[in-house]
Amino acid sequence: MFFYPKMNLHCRDALAKYTACLTNDHTFKIWTLESFVDAIQSCSGGEYVTAIRDRHLDFEEVEERILM
């Protein structure tokens, strides 16, 4: 499994090149972090899902620190 933020275009492009080299995709799967967290959320409404989303997908704090 490979998880990456959907806005990470470098990962998206590299994964497309990598999967093009595979003879099959039976042992390699790609999910965006957003779709993974959404899937967890659909099965469980636990507070940990919100914590995961805040920790790994809330890029406002990162952007604020970059602009400092």
Secondary structure, 3 states (H helix, E strand, C coil): CEEECCCCHHHHHHHHHHHHHCCCCCCCCEEEHHHHHHHHHHHCCCHHHHHHHHHHHCCHHHHHHHHC
